[in-house]
Amino acid sequence: MGVTAAVLAIDAGNSKSDVAFVGEDGAVLAASRGPGFQPPLVGADAALDVLGDTVRAALDSAPVPIGRVRHVSACLANADFPAEEAELAAALHARAWGRTAEVRNDTFAILRAGVDEPRGVAVVCGAGINCVGMLPDGRTARFPSIGRISGDWGGGSGLAEEAMWWAARAEDGRGEPTALARALPEHFGLASVYALVEALHLGRIPAGRRHELTPVLFAVGAAGDPVARALVDRQADEVVAMATVALDRLGLLDAEVPVLLGGSVLAARHPRLNGRITELLAVKAPRARVHVVAEPPVLGAALLGLDRLGAPAKARDRLRAHYARRP
C-alpha cells in the first residue's frame, strides 16, 4: 500500500501548476510542477486531465509508493465563484484522488502561505487582480474578480492595455504626450505605436508577449513620466480599495492584521507602487502589517488542507520549514 499522505495540495494558476503530497507530520512526500489550469479555454474535464498528469508525475517521483490521500486541497485559478468551486470539488472527488476534496480560488493559497494562521487579507496582482480575506472561524471576504464586468481595474494585462491606450492617443494627437509612445514600440524594436498596434493585431508579435509592456510602463513611470506615474498610482489605489473593503467586511479595519501582496506585479516591489500602497493603507487601516508574500502558493494549499484535517502545529511548522529551505 505504501505510505499514506494526509493532503494532496494543488496550486493551479493560469501559467503553471504545483502539486505536493504531504504526510500527517507535515513532511513533503512528493511534488511536481506542470502546465497551467485553464478551464475557460479547454473545458473543465480537459483542464483536470492536464492536472492529473502533474499529479501522476509527483507520484512517479515519490521514493516509496503513496496510498490513497485523505484530503485534496486545491486552490485553482478560474474558480471565481463559490458555485464554480463546488463544481470543481465534485469533479475532483469523482476522480478519487482523495477521500474528500475542497476547492478554493488560488488567491486563498497566497494568503494562507503568508500567515501563521488563516487570518488576514491578500491582494494578488499578476495578470489580473484579486483579493480575499479569511478568519480562523471560516468566514471569508472575496470579490468575483473576473475583469471589468465585476468592477476590476488593472493587473498586468490591464496595465499593458492602459499603457497602449495612452501611447496610441499620444502618437496620433488625441491624447496628451507621454514617453510611453516611444518606449513601448522601442521595446519590440519598432519605430511607432502604429507599427506596434499593427504587429499585435496581425499576430506578428504573439499575444503572449503583451505582458512585456507592463515592466516598460513601470520603467517609464520611474523615470518621471506623468501619464505612466498616474497609471501606477491608480493601480496602488485599486489594491488599497480592495484590501480596505475586505478588511471592513471581516471587521479587521482596526485590527493588527497582515495584508499580503502577491502576484508578479506586486512581487516585483516597484517602489512607487508598493510604497503608495503602504502609505494609503496606513491611513485606512493603521494597524495593518503590509508585506509581499515570498512563500510558494502550494504551501498555502497544503496548509489549508492540514487546517481542514486539524493537524497539529508542529506538522504545519515542518511543512513551512520545508519550503523555507527551497531556493
C-alpha positions as CSV (number, residue, x, y, z in Angstrom):
1,M,0.0,0.0,0.0
2,G,2.9,2.4,0.7
3,V,2.9,5.5,2.9
4,T,-0.4,7.4,3.4
5,A,-0.5,11.1,2.6
6,A,-2.7,13.4,4.6
7,V,-3.1,16.0,1.9
8,L,-2.7,16.3,-1.8
9,A,-2.1,20.0,-2.2
10,I,-2.7,21.7,-5.6
11,D,-1.9,25.2,-6.6
12,A,-3.0,25.6,-10.2
13,G,-2.6,29.0,-11.9
14,N,-3.1,30.1,-15.5
15,S,0.6,29.5,-16.4
16,K,1.7,26.7,-14.1
17,S,0.5,24.1,-11.6
18,D,2.3,22.8,-8.5
19,V,1.2,19.7,-6.6
20,A,2.6,18.2,-3.3
21,F,1.7,15.1,-1.3
22,V,2.0,15.9,2.4
23,G,2.2,13.5,5.2
24,E,0.4,13.6,8.6
25,D,3.5,15.1,10.1
26,G,3.9,17.8,7.5
27,A,6.6,16.1,5.5
28,V,6.5,16.6,1.8
29,L,6.5,13.1,0.3
30,A,6.4,14.0,-3.4
31,A,6.0,17.1,-5.6
32,S,5.8,18.1,-9.2
33,R,5.2,21.1,-11.5
34,G,3.1,21.1,-14.7
35,P,1.2,23.3,-17.1
36,G,-1.4,25.8,-16.1
37,F,-5.1,25.2,-15.3
38,Q,-7.3,26.9,-17.9
39,P,-10.8,25.5,-18.0
40,P,-12.2,28.6,-19.8
41,L,-10.0,27.7,-22.8
42,V,-10.1,23.9,-22.9
43,G,-13.1,23.0,-20.6
44,A,-13.1,21.7,-17.1
45,D,-12.6,18.0,-17.9
46,A,-9.6,18.6,-20.2
47,A,-8.1,21.0,-17.7
48,L,-8.4,18.4,-15.0
49,D,-6.8,15.8,-17.3
50,V,-3.8,18.0,-17.6
51,L,-3.7,18.5,-13.8
52,G,-3.9,14.7,-13.5
53,D,-0.7,14.3,-15.5
54,T,1.0,16.6,-13.0
55,V,-0.4,14.6,-10.0
56,R,0.9,11.3,-11.6
57,A,4.3,12.8,-12.2
58,A,4.5,13.6,-8.5
59,L,3.5,10.0,-7.6
60,D,6.2,8.7,-10.0
61,S,8.8,10.8,-8.3
62,A,7.9,9.6,-4.8
63,P,10.7,7.4,-3.2
64,V,8.1,5.0,-1.9
65,P,4.5,4.3,-3.1
66,I,1.8,6.6,-1.9
67,G,-1.5,5.2,-0.9
68,R,-4.9,7.0,-1.2
69,V,-4.9,10.5,0.2
70,R,-7.2,11.6,3.0
71,H,-7.9,15.1,1.6
72,V,-7.4,17.1,-1.6
73,S,-6.8,20.8,-1.0
74,A,-6.9,22.5,-4.4
75,C,-6.5,26.3,-5.0
76,L,-7.4,26.9,-8.6
77,A,-7.3,29.8,-11.0
78,N,-10.6,30.5,-12.7
79,A,-12.6,29.2,-9.7
80,D,-14.0,32.7,-9.1
81,F,-17.5,31.9,-7.7
82,P,-18.5,29.5,-4.9
83,A,-20.6,27.7,-7.4
84,E,-17.5,27.1,-9.6
85,E,-15.6,25.9,-6.6
86,A,-18.3,23.4,-5.7
87,E,-18.5,22.1,-9.2
88,L,-14.7,21.6,-9.4
89,A,-14.6,20.0,-6.0
90,A,-17.2,17.5,-7.2
91,A,-15.2,16.8,-10.3
92,L,-12.0,16.3,-8.2
93,H,-13.9,14.0,-5.8
94,A,-15.1,11.9,-8.8
95,R,-11.5,11.3,-9.9
96,A,-10.8,9.7,-6.5
97,W,-7.5,11.4,-5.8
98,G,-8.5,11.6,-2.2
99,R,-11.3,10.7,0.2
100,T,-12.5,14.3,0.4
101,A,-11.8,17.4,-1.8
102,E,-12.1,21.1,-1.3
103,V,-11.6,23.8,-4.0
104,R,-10.8,27.4,-3.4
105,N,-9.8,30.3,-5.6
106,D,-6.0,30.3,-6.0
107,T,-5.7,33.7,-4.2
108,F,-6.5,31.8,-0.9
109,A,-3.3,29.8,-1.4
110,I,-1.2,33.0,-1.4
111,L,-3.0,34.3,1.7
112,R,-2.5,31.1,3.7
113,A,1.1,30.7,2.6
114,G,1.9,34.1,4.1
115,V,0.3,33.8,7.5
116,D,0.8,31.5,10.5
117,E,-3.0,31.2,11.0
118,P,-5.8,31.6,8.4
119,R,-6.4,35.3,9.4
120,G,-5.7,38.3,7.1
121,V,-6.2,39.7,3.7
122,A,-4.3,39.1,0.5
123,V,-4.3,41.1,-2.8
124,V,-2.9,39.4,-5.8
125,C,-1.9,41.5,-8.8
126,G,-0.5,39.3,-11.6
127,A,-2.1,39.0,-15.0
128,G,-5.3,40.2,-13.3
129,I,-6.2,41.4,-9.8
130,N,-8.0,39.7,-7.0
131,C,-8.4,40.0,-3.2
132,V,-9.5,37.6,-0.5
133,G,-9.7,37.7,3.3
134,M,-10.3,35.0,5.8
135,L,-10.7,34.3,9.5
136,P,-10.0,31.2,11.6
137,D,-13.7,30.7,12.1
138,G,-14.2,30.1,8.4
139,R,-15.6,33.5,7.4
140,T,-14.2,34.9,4.2
141,A,-14.3,38.1,2.1
142,R,-13.9,37.9,-1.6
143,F,-14.7,39.5,-5.0
144,P,-15.7,37.9,-8.3
145,S,-12.6,39.4,-9.9
146,I,-13.3,38.4,-13.5
147,G,-12.5,41.7,-15.1
148,R,-14.2,45.0,-15.8
149,I,-17.7,43.5,-15.7
150,S,-17.1,42.8,-12.0
151,G,-15.6,46.2,-11.3
152,D,-11.9,45.4,-11.5
153,W,-9.2,47.5,-12.9
154,G,-5.5,46.8,-13.5
155,G,-3.4,43.7,-13.1
156,G,-0.5,43.1,-15.6
157,S,-2.8,42.7,-18.6
158,G,-4.9,45.7,-17.7
159,L,-1.9,47.9,-17.2
160,A,-0.4,46.8,-20.5
161,E,-3.7,47.7,-22.2
162,E,-3.9,51.1,-20.5
163,A,-0.3,51.8,-21.4
164,M,-1.1,51.1,-25.1
165,W,-4.2,53.2,-25.0
166,W,-2.3,56.3,-23.7
167,A,0.6,55.7,-26.1
168,A,-1.7,55.4,-29.1
169,R,-3.6,58.6,-28.3
170,A,-0.3,60.5,-27.6
171,E,1.1,59.5,-31.0
172,D,-2.0,60.3,-33.1
173,G,-2.8,63.6,-31.2
174,R,-6.0,62.5,-29.4
175,G,-4.3,62.5,-26.0
176,E,-1.6,64.2,-24.0
177,P,2.1,63.5,-24.7
178,T,3.8,60.6,-22.9
179,A,7.1,58.8,-23.1
180,L,5.1,55.6,-23.4
181,A,4.6,56.4,-27.1
182,R,8.3,55.9,-27.7
183,A,9.2,53.3,-25.1
184,L,6.6,50.7,-25.9
185,P,7.4,50.2,-29.6
186,E,11.1,50.5,-28.9
187,H,10.8,47.5,-26.6
188,F,9.9,45.4,-29.6
189,G,12.3,47.1,-32.0
190,L,9.6,49.1,-33.8
191,A,9.5,52.8,-34.8
192,S,6.0,53.8,-33.8
193,V,2.9,52.9,-31.8
194,Y,1.1,52.4,-35.1
195,A,3.6,49.7,-36.0
196,L,3.2,48.1,-32.6
197,V,-0.6,48.1,-32.9
198,E,-0.4,46.5,-36.3
199,A,2.1,43.9,-35.2
200,L,-0.1,42.9,-32.2
201,H,-3.3,42.9,-34.3
202,L,-1.8,40.8,-37.1
203,G,-0.1,38.4,-34.7
204,R,3.4,39.2,-35.7
205,I,4.0,39.8,-32.0
206,P,2.3,36.9,-30.2
207,A,-0.4,37.9,-27.8
208,G,1.5,36.1,-25.0
209,R,4.2,38.8,-25.2
210,R,1.8,41.6,-24.3
211,H,2.8,41.2,-20.6
212,E,6.2,42.6,-21.5
213,L,4.6,46.0,-21.8
214,T,3.9,46.2,-18.1
215,P,7.5,46.4,-16.9
216,V,8.1,49.1,-19.6
217,L,5.2,51.1,-18.1
218,F,6.8,50.9,-14.6
219,A,10.2,51.9,-16.0
220,V,8.7,54.9,-17.8
221,G,6.9,55.9,-14.6
222,A,10.1,55.6,-12.5
223,A,11.8,58.0,-15.0
224,G,9.1,60.6,-14.2
225,D,6.6,60.4,-17.0
226,P,3.3,61.9,-15.6
227,V,1.0,59.6,-17.6
228,A,2.8,56.4,-16.5
229,R,3.1,57.6,-12.9
230,A,-0.7,58.2,-12.8
231,L,-1.3,54.6,-14.0
232,V,1.0,53.2,-11.3
233,D,-0.8,55.4,-8.7
234,R,-4.2,54.2,-9.8
235,Q,-3.1,50.6,-9.5
236,A,-2.0,51.3,-6.0
237,D,-5.3,52.9,-5.3
238,E,-7.2,49.8,-6.6
239,V,-5.1,47.5,-4.4
240,V,-5.9,49.6,-1.3
241,A,-9.6,49.8,-2.2
242,M,-9.9,46.0,-2.4
243,A,-7.9,45.4,0.8
244,T,-9.8,48.0,2.7
245,V,-13.2,46.6,1.7
246,A,-12.1,43.1,2.6
247,L,-10.8,44.2,6.0
248,D,-14.0,46.1,6.7
249,R,-16.2,43.1,5.8
250,L,-14.3,40.9,8.3
251,G,-14.3,43.6,11.0
252,L,-10.5,44.0,10.8
253,L,-10.0,47.6,9.8
254,D,-8.8,48.5,13.3
255,A,-7.0,45.2,14.0
256,E,-3.4,44.3,13.9
257,V,-3.6,42.0,10.8
258,P,-1.5,41.1,7.8
259,V,-2.2,42.5,4.4
260,L,-0.3,40.4,2.0
261,L,0.7,41.3,-1.5
262,G,1.3,38.7,-4.2
263,G,1.4,38.2,-7.9
264,S,4.1,39.2,-10.4
265,V,3.3,43.0,-10.4
266,L,3.4,43.3,-6.6
267,A,6.2,40.8,-6.1
268,A,8.4,43.0,-8.3
269,R,8.4,45.5,-5.4
270,H,8.2,48.6,-7.6
271,P,9.0,51.4,-5.1
272,R,6.3,53.8,-6.2
273,L,3.5,51.2,-6.4
274,N,4.3,49.3,-3.2
275,G,5.3,52.4,-1.3
276,R,2.0,54.1,-2.1
277,I,0.0,51.0,-1.1
278,T,1.7,51.1,2.3
279,E,1.1,54.8,2.7
280,L,-2.5,54.7,1.9
281,L,-3.2,51.6,4.0
282,A,-1.6,53.3,6.9
283,V,-4.4,55.8,6.8
284,K,-7.3,53.3,6.1
285,A,-6.1,50.5,8.4
286,P,-3.4,52.0,10.7
287,R,-2.5,48.7,12.4
288,A,-2.3,46.6,9.2
289,R,1.1,45.0,8.5
290,V,1.8,45.0,4.8
291,H,4.3,42.7,3.2
292,V,5.0,40.8,0.0
293,V,4.5,37.0,0.1
294,A,7.7,35.2,-0.8
295,E,6.4,31.7,0.0
296,P,5.1,29.4,-2.8
297,P,1.3,29.2,-3.1
298,V,1.4,25.4,-3.0
299,L,2.5,25.8,0.6
300,G,-0.8,27.7,1.3
301,A,-2.9,25.0,-0.4
302,A,-1.1,22.4,1.8
303,L,-1.6,24.4,5.0
304,L,-5.3,24.8,4.2
305,G,-5.5,21.0,3.8
306,L,-3.8,20.5,7.2
307,D,-6.1,23.0,8.7
308,R,-9.1,21.1,7.4
309,L,-7.8,17.9,9.0
310,G,-7.0,19.5,12.3
311,A,-3.2,18.8,12.1
312,P,-1.0,19.8,15.0
313,A,1.0,23.0,14.9
314,K,4.3,21.0,14.6
315,A,3.1,19.5,11.3
316,R,2.4,22.9,9.9
317,D,5.8,24.1,11.2
318,R,7.6,21.2,9.5
319,L,5.8,21.9,6.2
320,R,6.7,25.6,6.3
321,A,10.3,24.8,7.1
322,H,10.5,22.5,4.0
323,Y,9.6,25.3,1.7
324,A,11.8,27.8,3.6
325,R,14.8,25.6,2.7
326,R,14.0,25.6,-1.0
327,P,16.0,28.1,-3.2
